[in-house]
Amino acid sequence: MIKIDITWAITIYLFLTLILVFALWLFYTCRGSSDETDIRHLYQCSYCTYLFFDYTKTELPMCPRCKSYMTITRTPLSQEKNGGLKIKKIS
């Protein structure tokens, strides 16, 4: 049997726990950042100016606040500063 002092046991335990927490933080930071903060899913309602994320794959995103539908049209990148996305209202 290996004899070890209690202070070394606690130190090794805390060190391994710290490595595990760091590895989990690194894994979830690298993996989840592209889906959660993707700018392609960020919309602003043209009626009530509410900013919201829409992860549904519908052609007509609906504002959760005022329930109005919007269409998305693409324009050339040289005309628009926001990546070529322009949101039009549907009446």
PEVENSUL-V103472 format. One record per residue. N is the residue number from 1. RES is the residue in one small letter. OMEGA is omega in whole degrees, 0 to 359 (NA if undefined). Layout:
N;RES;OMEGA
N;RES;OMEGA
This chain:
1;m;180
2;i;178
3;k;181
4;i;179
5;d;182
6;i;180
7;t;177
8;w;179
9;a;179
10;i;179
11;t;179
12;i;179
13;y;180
14;l;179
15;f;179
16;l;176
17;t;178
18;l;177
19;i;179
20;l;179
21;v;179
22;f;179
23;a;177
24;l;178
25;w;180
26;l;180
27;f;183
28;y;176
29;t;181
30;c;185
31;r;190
32;g;187
33;s;185
34;s;181
35;d;188
36;e;184
37;t;181
38;d;185
39;i;179
40;r;181
41;h;180
42;l;181
43;y;173
44;q;180
45;c;181
46;s;177
47;y;186
48;c;179
49;t;179
50;y;176
51;l;180
52;f;175
53;f;178
54;d;181
55;y;176
56;t;183
57;k;178
58;t;179
59;e;181
60;l;177
61;p;181
62;m;178
63;c;180
64;p;182
65;r;185
66;c;176
67;k;176
68;s;180
69;y;179
70;m;171
71;t;180
72;i;176
73;t;180
74;r;175
75;t;178
76;p;184
77;l;182
78;s;182
79;q;184
80;e;179
81;k;185
82;n;175
83;g;176
84;g;179
85;l;176
86;k;182
87;i;179
88;k;179
89;k;172
90;i;180
91;s;NA
